[in-house]
Structure formats: structure tokens, C-alpha cells
Amino acid sequence: MSQEQWNAVDSYFTDQLVPADDVLSAALAASDAAGLPAINVAPNQGKLLHLLARIQGARTILEIGTLGGYSTIWLGRALPDDGRLVSLEYNPVHADVARANLARAGLDKVVEVRTGPALETLADLVAAGTGPFDLVFIDADKPNNPHYLEWALKLTRPGSVIIGDNVVRNGAVADADSTDPSVRGTRRLIELMAGDPRLSATAIQTVGSKGYDGFALARVN
């Protein structure tokens, strides 16, 4: 198998199952024009997040890592009319791009983008008694993954779903001797999910237009 084949399969699935969407295309174009890194989820992955949120019946969603708001739009569209989504973004430029993209998508009344270090904004959410959230999507700086999971557990309830993105690290997650902070943070995330009786979790490997990666999925018991 090759990256070319992975791209072709993703293109086929996207063409068949993820219809062209001007709002999502504009969000990607605006993010690219603003110089944001092209690390957003692929269209079929965005559709997966959307379906998971709908299957969960989520009314409240927390996203850690907004970037340009592409995945935020997918998740926000899964909410009912009275739903709400809080997305946390460290970079104020990224947050501004995301807010504009969300306004174009008609989700600016549903989604709140909070700017600042996520460990601080997560603490603020807990202090304010916000939540519980029905679904949490963790897709920010990987060294802090263990801390994000700890906060997510404080902001969820039994039955909530927690999703962690980019957990395979091109296979490096299997290297117990890795000194890469992103790998170490991801390994610790998996270890915490495995050892916490409050969680039932699994992780899967994926290939596609975003390369070789994967995600972790956990349900709060």
C-alpha cells in the first residue's frame, strides 16, 4: 500500500459519502489563506465526528483545539437547535479565523470559541460549573493529552464520549523508548484510559489522505 492508494480510497469515500459543501470548502480556503497549518481532519473523518456526535445524541460538546474551525463545523452541525459547543484554541489568529468560518456556517450562536491555554480555560470551565458535556474531542498539543483527559473527566458524566485524535504518530506510539514529547503524551493518554475504571476505551489505526494515524475512543462508565 502507498500514500497514493490511501489518497485514492479517501477520495472515493468522500465523493460517495461526503457531498461537496461550499461552507466547509470556504472554511478550508480561509484557513489556508490565513497561513494555518493544513492539519485539519479529512472530510470523511469530519463526517465520522458528525455521526459519532449524532449517534451519541450529544447536546453539549467540548472541543480542545479549534484550528480554523473545520472539525468544529462538523460537530456543531450535529447539535440540536438548543445545543451548544465550546471550543478551546490557544492561538488568537486561529481563533479569529475559526470564528469567521463558524459565522459563515451559521453556527456563531451555537459555538463559543475561547482563546488561551487550554489548561487554563478548562480550569475556568470547571470553576464555573460548566457541563457536563456529552462529547469531548481532544485534538490539541499532544504532550498535554494526559492533562486534557483529566480535565475531560471532570467535565463529563456517565455515558459521555471522549475522542482523542492523532494517537498513532506514524506508528511511533508503540515505541516505549521514544523521547518525542508528543509520543510520550499520547502513550500516557492511552495508559490513563486503560487504567481508569471510569473509562471503557479502545484505539484504532487509520490510513488515508492524512497519512498513517488513528484515534482513541472512550466512554465514561
Secondary structure, DSSP 4 states (H G I P E B T S, - for coil): --HHHHHHHHHHHHHHHS---HHHHHHHHHHHHTT--S-SPPHHHHHHHHHHHHHHT-SEEEEE--TTSHHHHHHHTTS-TT-EEEEEES-HHHHHHHHHHHHHTT-TTTEEEEES-HHHHHHHHHHTT----SEEEE-S-GGGHHHHHHHHHHT--TT-EEEEE--SGGGGGG-TT---HHHHHHHHHHHHHHH-TTEEEEEEEEEETTEEEEEEEEEE-
